[in-house]
Amino acid sequence: MDIAEVKRKLRKLKRLECTLRDSGQLKNCPVLVWDNFFDLSENELKIKKARYNINALCAISREQMKAVIDEYWAYVYGELFQENLIQGRLFYDRDALIQLGLPFDADETR
């Protein structure tokens, strides 16, 4: 994949995570899982503690990229679950359930 395509996809993931966290705007978002996962800097000398940098992501196959994105969403939903569990409330986002292929009325048992 080319660098522009990868950056576009990763920025879309960032916006989606912000939407899931209720703000929907990048400027008002809390600390994101995305920030610890991806580094879009093309400068290899710049050291950032991200799990994946843009150069490494451009070098992997589409199947490997899909696995990276699946791993990212697992972390996002895990963190959202922990945040809401700690606050004493558990929520179900019907749209997210449908996107994951689950029925809109799914609960923790199915």
KOLFIKE-26454 format. One line per field, with one value per atom (N, C-alpha, C, O): residue in one letter; chain; atom name; x, y, z. Coordinates in Angstrom, 2 decimals, always signed. Layout:
<pts>
code: A;... $
unit: A;... $
site: CA;... $
x: X;... $
y: Y;... $
z: Z;... $
</pts>
This chain:
<pts>
code: M;M;M;M;D;D;D;D;I;I;I;I;A;A;A;A;E;E;E;E;V;V;V;V;K;K;K;K;R;R;R;R;K;K;K;K;L;L;L;L;R;R;R;R;K;K;K;K;L;L;L;L;K;K;K;K;R;R;R;R;L;L;L;L;E;E;E;E;C;C;C;C;T;T;T;T;L;L;L;L;R;R;R;R;D;D;D;D;S;S;S;S;G;G;G;G;Q;Q;Q;Q;L;L;L;L;K;K;K;K;N;N;N;N;C;C;C;C;P;P;P;P;V;V;V;V;L;L;L;L;V;V;V;V;W;W;W;W;D;D;D;D;N;N;N;N;F;F;F;F;F;F;F;F;D;D;D;D;L;L;L;L;S;S;S;S;E;E;E;E;N;N;N;N;E;E;E;E;L;L;L;L;K;K;K;K;I;I;I;I;K;K;K;K;K;K;K;K;A;A;A;A;R;R;R;R;Y;Y;Y;Y;N;N;N;N;I;I;I;I;N;N;N;N;A;A;A;A;L;L;L;L;C;C;C;C;A;A;A;A;I;I;I;I;S;S;S;S;R;R;R;R;E;E;E;E;Q;Q;Q;Q;M;M;M;M;K;K;K;K;A;A;A;A;V;V;V;V;I;I;I;I;D;D;D;D;E;E;E;E;Y;Y;Y;Y;W;W;W;W;A;A;A;A;Y;Y;Y;Y;V;V;V;V;Y;Y;Y;Y;G;G;G;G;E;E;E;E;L;L;L;L;F;F;F;F;Q;Q;Q;Q;E;E;E;E;N;N;N;N;L;L;L;L;I;I;I;I;Q;Q;Q;Q;G;G;G;G;R;R;R;R;L;L;L;L;F;F;F;F;Y;Y;Y;Y;D;D;D;D;R;R;R;R;D;D;D;D;A;A;A;A;L;L;L;L;I;I;I;I;Q;Q;Q;Q;L;L;L;L;G;G;G;G;L;L;L;L;P;P;P;P;F;F;F;F;D;D;D;D;A;A;A;A;D;D;D;D;E;E;E;E;T;T;T;T;R;R;R;R $
unit: A;A;A;A;A;A;A;A;A;A;A;A;A;A;A;A;A;A;A;A;A;A;A;A;A;A;A;A;A;A;A;A;A;A;A;A;A;A;A;A;A;A;A;A;A;A;A;A;A;A;A;A;A;A;A;A;A;A;A;A;A;A;A;A;A;A;A;A;A;A;A;A;A;A;A;A;A;A;A;A;A;A;A;A;A;A;A;A;A;A;A;A;A;A;A;A;A;A;A;A;A;A;A;A;A;A;A;A;A;A;A;A;A;A;A;A;A;A;A;A;A;A;A;A;A;A;A;A;A;A;A;A;A;A;A;A;A;A;A;A;A;A;A;A;A;A;A;A;A;A;A;A;A;A;A;A;A;A;A;A;A;A;A;A;A;A;A;A;A;A;A;A;A;A;A;A;A;A;A;A;A;A;A;A;A;A;A;A;A;A;A;A;A;A;A;A;A;A;A;A;A;A;A;A;A;A;A;A;A;A;A;A;A;A;A;A;A;A;A;A;A;A;A;A;A;A;A;A;A;A;A;A;A;A;A;A;A;A;A;A;A;A;A;A;A;A;A;A;A;A;A;A;A;A;A;A;A;A;A;A;A;A;A;A;A;A;A;A;A;A;A;A;A;A;A;A;A;A;A;A;A;A;A;A;A;A;A;A;A;A;A;A;A;A;A;A;A;A;A;A;A;A;A;A;A;A;A;A;A;A;A;A;A;A;A;A;A;A;A;A;A;A;A;A;A;A;A;A;A;A;A;A;A;A;A;A;A;A;A;A;A;A;A;A;A;A;A;A;A;A;A;A;A;A;A;A;A;A;A;A;A;A;A;A;A;A;A;A;A;A;A;A;A;A;A;A;A;A;A;A;A;A;A;A;A;A;A;A;A;A;A;A;A;A;A;A;A;A;A;A;A;A;A;A;A;A;A;A;A;A;A;A;A;A;A;A;A;A;A;A;A;A;A;A;A;A;A;A;A;A;A;A;A;A;A;A;A;A;A;A $
site: N;CA;C;O;N;CA;C;O;N;CA;C;O;N;CA;C;O;N;CA;C;O;N;CA;C;O;N;CA;C;O;N;CA;C;O;N;CA;C;O;N;CA;C;O;N;CA;C;O;N;CA;C;O;N;CA;C;O;N;CA;C;O;N;CA;C;O;N;CA;C;O;N;CA;C;O;N;CA;C;O;N;CA;C;O;N;CA;C;O;N;CA;C;O;N;CA;C;O;N;CA;C;O;N;CA;C;O;N;CA;C;O;N;CA;C;O;N;CA;C;O;N;CA;C;O;N;CA;C;O;N;CA;C;O;N;CA;C;O;N;CA;C;O;N;CA;C;O;N;CA;C;O;N;CA;C;O;N;CA;C;O;N;CA;C;O;N;CA;C;O;N;CA;C;O;N;CA;C;O;N;CA;C;O;N;CA;C;O;N;CA;C;O;N;CA;C;O;N;CA;C;O;N;CA;C;O;N;CA;C;O;N;CA;C;O;N;CA;C;O;N;CA;C;O;N;CA;C;O;N;CA;C;O;N;CA;C;O;N;CA;C;O;N;CA;C;O;N;CA;C;O;N;CA;C;O;N;CA;C;O;N;CA;C;O;N;CA;C;O;N;CA;C;O;N;CA;C;O;N;CA;C;O;N;CA;C;O;N;CA;C;O;N;CA;C;O;N;CA;C;O;N;CA;C;O;N;CA;C;O;N;CA;C;O;N;CA;C;O;N;CA;C;O;N;CA;C;O;N;CA;C;O;N;CA;C;O;N;CA;C;O;N;CA;C;O;N;CA;C;O;N;CA;C;O;N;CA;C;O;N;CA;C;O;N;CA;C;O;N;CA;C;O;N;CA;C;O;N;CA;C;O;N;CA;C;O;N;CA;C;O;N;CA;C;O;N;CA;C;O;N;CA;C;O;N;CA;C;O;N;CA;C;O;N;CA;C;O;N;CA;C;O;N;CA;C;O;N;CA;C;O;N;CA;C;O;N;CA;C;O;N;CA;C;O;N;CA;C;O;N;CA;C;O;N;CA;C;O;N;CA;C;O;N;CA;C;O;N;CA;C;O;N;CA;C;O;N;CA;C;O;N;CA;C;O;N;CA;C;O;N;CA;C;O $
x: +0.85;+0.00;+0.88;+1.99;+0.38;+1.17;+0.91;-0.10;+1.81;+1.80;+0.56;+0.02;+0.09;-1.10;-2.34;-3.18;-2.46;-3.60;-3.60;-4.65;-2.44;-2.33;-2.68;-3.42;-2.15;-2.44;-3.94;-4.52;-4.55;-5.99;-6.80;-7.72;-6.45;-7.17;-6.96;-7.90;-5.74;-5.46;-6.14;-6.60;-6.20;-6.91;-8.40;-9.04;-8.94;-10.35;-10.58;-11.59;-9.66;-9.76;-9.75;-10.50;-8.92;-8.83;-10.15;-10.63;-10.75;-12.05;-13.13;-13.98;-13.10;-14.08;-13.92;-14.91;-12.68;-12.47;-13.00;-13.60;-12.77;-13.30;-14.83;-15.43;-15.44;-16.90;-17.39;-18.39;-16.70;-17.08;-16.94;-17.67;-16.02;-15.79;-16.67;-16.43;-17.70;-18.74;-18.37;-19.26;-17.11;-16.80;-16.97;-17.49;-16.54;-16.68;-15.73;-15.64;-15.01;-14.06;-12.67;-12.47;-11.71;-10.35;-9.75;-8.98;-10.09;-9.50;-10.00;-9.28;-11.21;-11.80;-11.71;-12.28;-11.00;-10.91;-10.00;-9.01;-10.34;-9.43;-8.22;-8.08;-7.38;-6.25;-6.81;-7.69;-6.28;-6.79;-5.87;-4.65;-6.46;-5.68;-4.86;-3.72;-5.45;-4.81;-3.42;-2.49;-3.29;-2.01;-0.89;+0.27;-1.23;-0.22;+0.00;+0.96;-0.86;-0.81;-0.09;+0.69;-0.36;+0.10;+0.93;+0.65;+1.95;+2.79;+2.84;+3.35;+2.32;+2.27;+3.51;+3.59;+4.45;+5.68;+6.52;+6.76;+6.96;+7.80;+9.27;+10.10;+9.61;+10.99;+11.38;+10.90;+12.23;+12.62;+13.52;+13.68;+14.12;+14.99;+14.17;+14.65;+12.95;+12.07;+11.58;+10.96;+11.84;+11.45;+10.14;+10.03;+9.16;+7.86;+7.49;+7.71;+6.93;+6.59;+5.20;+4.24;+5.12;+3.89;+4.15;+5.27;+3.11;+3.24;+3.61;+4.40;+3.03;+3.28;+3.60;+2.89;+4.67;+4.95;+4.53;+4.30;+4.43;+3.89;+4.74;+4.19;+6.04;+6.92;+6.70;+6.67;+6.56;+6.32;+4.96;+4.81;+3.96;+2.61;+2.54;+1.78;+3.32;+3.33;+3.98;+3.74;+4.79;+5.53;+4.79;+5.24;+3.66;+2.96;+1.86;+1.45;+1.38;+0.32;-1.04;-1.18;-2.02;-3.39;-3.92;-4.62;-3.60;-4.06;-3.42;-4.07;-2.14;-1.45;-2.01;-2.14;-2.35;-2.95;-4.30;-4.64;-5.07;-6.36;-6.17;-6.94;-5.15;-4.85;-4.45;-4.83;-3.69;-3.30;-4.55;-4.68;-5.44;-6.65;-7.56;-8.17;-7.66;-8.44;-7.86;-8.60;-6.53;-5.86;-6.16;-6.45;-6.10;-6.39;-7.81;-8.00;-8.80;-10.20;-10.40;-11.20;-9.71;-9.80;-9.34;-9.95;-8.26;-7.78;-8.76;-9.02;-9.30;-10.26;-11.47;-11.85;-12.07;-13.27;-12.95;-13.77;-11.78;-11.37;-11.24;-11.67;-10.65;-10.50;-11.85;-12.11;-12.70;-14.03;-14.81;-15.50;-14.69;-15.36;-14.85;-15.65;-13.54;-12.96;-13.38;-13.72;-13.36;-13.76;-15.19;-15.50;-16.07;-17.49;-17.78;-18.70;-17.02;-17.18;-16.75;-17.40;-15.66;-15.16;-16.15;-16.32;-16.81;-17.78;-19.12;-20.06;-19.20;-20.41;-21.54;-22.68;-21.22;-22.27;-21.72;-20.56;-22.57;-22.20;-23.15;-24.36;-22.61;-23.47;-23.33;-22.35;-24.33;-24.31;-24.60;-25.66;-23.71;-23.88;-24.47;-23.78;-25.73;-26.41;-25.75;-25.64;-25.32;-24.65;-23.36;-23.05;-22.60;-21.34;-21.61;-20.89;-22.66;-23.02;-23.35;-22.92;-24.11;-24.50;-23.27;-23.14;-22.34;-21.12;-20.27;-19.55;-20.34;-19.59;-20.30;-19.79;-21.48;-22.21;-23.07;-23.52;-23.31;-24.15;-25.54;-25.68;-26.56;-27.89;-27.93;-27.22;-28.76;-28.80;-29.21;-28.92;-29.88;-30.32;-29.42;-29.83;-28.19;-27.26;-26.89;-26.82;-26.65;-26.15;-24.92;-24.40;-24.43;-23.20;-23.32;-22.30;-24.54;-24.71;-24.72;-24.52;-24.95;-24.93;-24.41;-24.34 $
y: -1.19;+0.00;+1.24;+1.24;+2.30;+3.51;+4.32;+4.12;+5.20;+5.93;+6.80;+6.91;+7.42;+8.27;+7.45;+7.89;+6.28;+5.40;+4.94;+4.92;+4.56;+4.11;+5.24;+5.04;+6.44;+7.59;+7.90;+8.19;+7.85;+8.13;+7.13;+7.51;+5.85;+4.82;+5.00;+4.85;+5.32;+5.48;+6.71;+6.69;+7.78;+8.98;+8.71;+9.23;+7.90;+7.51;+6.71;+6.92;+5.81;+5.06;+6.00;+5.80;+7.01;+7.97;+8.70;+8.86;+9.14;+9.82;+8.89;+9.32;+7.62;+6.66;+6.44;+6.34;+6.36;+6.20;+7.42;+7.27;+8.62;+9.83;+9.79;+10.18;+9.33;+9.23;+8.25;+8.51;+7.13;+6.16;+6.72;+6.33;+7.63;+8.22;+9.44;+10.21;+9.63;+10.65;+12.05;+12.89;+12.36;+13.74;+13.97;+15.01;+13.02;+13.15;+14.15;+14.23;+14.92;+15.91;+15.59;+15.32;+15.62;+15.25;+16.17;+15.72;+17.46;+18.41;+18.17;+18.46;+17.67;+17.48;+16.04;+15.71;+15.20;+13.79;+13.60;+14.31;+12.64;+12.28;+11.53;+11.43;+11.01;+10.22;+9.01;+8.30;+8.81;+7.75;+6.54;+6.67;+5.38;+4.17;+4.37;+3.91;+5.06;+5.32;+5.92;+5.55;+6.85;+7.55;+6.60;+6.84;+5.53;+4.56;+3.47;+2.70;+3.41;+2.36;+2.79;+2.03;+4.01;+4.44;+5.72;+6.63;+5.76;+6.94;+7.23;+6.42;+8.39;+8.73;+9.48;+9.86;+9.71;+10.42;+9.56;+8.39;+10.16;+9.44;+9.54;+8.87;+10.35;+10.54;+9.39;+9.31;+8.51;+7.34;+7.70;+6.90;+8.89;+9.32;+9.78;+9.76;+10.20;+10.65;+9.42;+8.53;+9.37;+8.21;+8.48;+9.41;+7.69;+7.78;+6.37;+5.40;+6.28;+4.96;+4.54;+4.52;+4.22;+3.70;+2.27;+1.90;+1.49;+0.08;-0.09;-0.97;+0.74;+0.63;+2.00;+2.97;+2.09;+3.34;+3.23;+2.13;+4.37;+4.42;+3.62;+2.98;+3.64;+2.90;+1.39;+0.69;+0.90;-0.53;-0.93;-2.00;-0.07;-0.39;-0.41;-1.19;+0.43;+0.44;-0.81;-1.17;-1.47;-2.64;-3.95;-4.99;-3.94;-5.19;-5.44;-4.53;-6.66;-7.04;-6.55;-6.14;-6.62;-6.21;-7.11;-6.63;-8.39;-9.31;-8.95;-8.99;-8.60;-8.19;-6.86;-6.66;-5.95;-4.67;-4.91;-4.25;-5.83;-6.16;-6.69;-6.35;-7.50;-8.03;-6.90;-6.92;-5.93;-4.78;-3.98;-3.58;-3.76;-3.00;-3.76;-3.16;-5.07;-5.89;-5.80;-5.69;-5.85;-5.72;-4.36;-4.26;-3.32;-1.96;-1.87;-1.34;-2.38;-2.30;-3.12;-2.74;-4.22;-5.00;-4.16;-4.20;-3.42;-2.55;-1.41;-1.08;-0.81;+0.29;-0.17;+0.46;-1.27;-1.75;-2.25;-2.12;-2.82;-3.23;-2.03;-2.08;-0.97;+0.24;+0.90;+1.33;+0.98;+1.54;+0.73;+1.30;-0.58;-1.44;-1.16;-1.01;-1.08;-0.81;+0.55;+0.68;+1.57;+2.91;+2.93;+3.54;+2.27;+2.28;+1.37;+1.63;+0.31;-0.58;+0.12;-0.01;+0.86;+1.60;+2.67;+2.93;+3.30;+4.35;+3.76;+4.50;+2.45;+1.82;+1.71;+1.44;+1.93;+1.81;+1.00;+1.11;+0.20;-0.59;-0.20;-0.22;+0.17;+0.61;-0.32;-1.05;-0.27;-1.02;-0.04;+0.59;+0.08;+0.94;+0.06;-0.79;+0.28;-0.57;-0.54;-1.58;+0.64;+0.72;-0.08;-0.75;+0.00;-0.76;-2.26;-3.03;-2.67;-4.09;-4.58;-5.65;-3.78;-4.15;-4.22;-5.13;-3.25;-3.26;-4.48;-4.97;-4.98;-6.17;-7.46;-8.56;-7.33;-8.50;-9.13;-10.27;-8.39;-8.88;-8.27;-7.19;-8.94;-8.34;-7.07;-6.97;-6.10;-4.82;-4.94;-4.05;-6.03;-6.20;-7.16;-7.71;-7.36;-8.30;-7.76;-6.55;-8.68;-8.32;-9.16;-9.80;-9.16;-9.88;-11.39;-12.08;-11.93;-13.38;-13.88;-15.08;-13.01;-13.43;-12.36;-12.56 $
z: +0.00;+0.00;+0.00;+0.54;-0.62;-0.62;+0.65;+1.33;+0.95;+2.22;+2.38;+3.48;+1.30;+1.37;+1.72;+2.51;+1.14;+1.41;+2.87;+3.52;+3.37;+4.75;+5.71;+6.67;+5.45;+6.30;+6.31;+7.36;+5.15;+5.04;+5.88;+6.60;+5.78;+6.54;+8.05;+8.83;+8.44;+9.87;+10.45;+11.59;+9.68;+10.15;+10.30;+11.21;+9.40;+9.52;+10.80;+11.48;+11.14;+12.40;+13.60;+14.55;+13.54;+14.64;+14.82;+15.94;+13.71;+13.79;+14.34;+15.13;+13.94;+14.44;+15.94;+16.67;+16.41;+17.85;+18.61;+19.67;+18.08;+18.72;+18.77;+19.77;+17.71;+17.67;+18.73;+19.40;+18.88;+19.90;+21.31;+22.22;+21.48;+22.80;+23.03;+23.96;+22.20;+22.35;+21.92;+21.79;+21.69;+21.33;+19.83;+19.42;+19.04;+17.60;+16.97;+15.74;+17.79;+17.27;+17.77;+18.96;+16.87;+17.23;+18.29;+19.14;+18.25;+19.20;+20.62;+21.58;+20.78;+22.10;+22.60;+23.64;+21.87;+22.25;+23.46;+23.62;+24.30;+25.39;+24.81;+23.60;+25.66;+25.20;+24.44;+24.92;+23.26;+22.40;+22.38;+22.54;+22.19;+21.96;+20.69;+20.59;+19.73;+18.44;+18.62;+17.92;+19.57;+19.79;+20.20;+19.88;+20.90;+21.32;+20.27;+20.36;+19.30;+18.29;+17.01;+16.45;+16.57;+15.25;+15.30;+16.08;+14.46;+14.28;+12.79;+12.01;+12.38;+10.96;+10.49;+9.32;+11.37;+11.00;+10.07;+10.33;+8.98;+8.02;+8.38;+7.77;+9.35;+9.79;+10.72;+11.85;+10.25;+11.04;+12.21;+13.14;+12.19;+13.29;+14.49;+15.63;+14.23;+15.31;+16.06;+15.47;+17.34;+18.13;+18.85;+19.66;+18.54;+19.20;+19.64;+18.91;+20.81;+21.33;+20.85;+21.62;+19.60;+19.02;+18.60;+18.25;+18.64;+18.29;+16.81;+16.47;+15.94;+14.50;+13.91;+14.18;+13.12;+12.43;+10.97;+10.45;+10.33;+8.97;+7.98;+7.08;+8.15;+7.22;+7.33;+6.32;+8.55;+8.75;+8.19;+7.60;+8.38;+7.90;+6.37;+5.80;+5.73;+4.26;+3.69;+2.54;+4.48;+4.01;+4.21;+3.73;+4.92;+5.20;+4.18;+3.46;+4.13;+3.20;+3.71;+4.86;+2.85;+3.25;+4.37;+5.26;+4.32;+5.37;+6.71;+7.75;+6.68;+7.90;+8.41;+9.62;+7.49;+7.89;+8.54;+9.53;+8.00;+8.60;+10.02;+10.91;+10.24;+11.57;+12.53;+13.70;+12.04;+12.87;+13.27;+14.42;+12.32;+12.61;+13.56;+14.45;+13.40;+14.34;+15.75;+16.73;+15.84;+17.14;+17.76;+18.95;+16.95;+17.41;+17.98;+19.08;+17.23;+17.71;+18.98;+19.83;+19.11;+20.35;+21.54;+22.60;+21.36;+22.43;+22.70;+23.86;+21.64;+21.81;+22.60;+23.58;+22.17;+22.87;+24.27;+25.17;+24.46;+25.80;+26.73;+27.88;+26.22;+27.04;+27.32;+28.44;+26.31;+26.52;+27.55;+28.40;+27.48;+28.45;+29.85;+30.78;+30.01;+31.33;+31.86;+33.04;+31.01;+31.43;+31.92;+32.94;+31.19;+31.56;+32.73;+33.50;+32.88;+34.02;+35.30;+36.34;+35.22;+36.38;+36.80;+37.99;+35.84;+36.15;+36.61;+36.89;+36.68;+37.17;+36.17;+36.53;+34.93;+33.91;+32.74;+32.37;+32.20;+31.04;+29.92;+30.10;+28.78;+27.69;+26.50;+26.36;+25.68;+24.43;+23.31;+23.29;+22.40;+21.23;+20.14;+19.58;+19.84;+18.86;+17.49;+16.84;+17.05;+15.74;+15.73;+14.75;+16.82;+16.90;+16.90;+16.26;+17.60;+17.61;+16.20;+15.78;+15.48;+14.12;+13.22;+12.41;+13.36;+12.55;+12.86;+11.98;+14.07;+14.45;+14.06;+14.31;+13.45;+13.00;+14.08;+13.94;+15.16;+16.25;+16.13;+15.56;+16.65;+16.60;+17.45;+18.45;+17.05;+17.74;+19.21;+20.01;+19.57;+20.95;+21.73;+22.75;+21.24;+21.91;+23.29;+23.51;+24.20;+25.52;+25.80;+24.90;+27.04;+27.35;+27.22;+27.17;+27.17;+27.07;+25.62;+25.39;+24.66;+23.24;+22.34;+21.13 $
</pts>
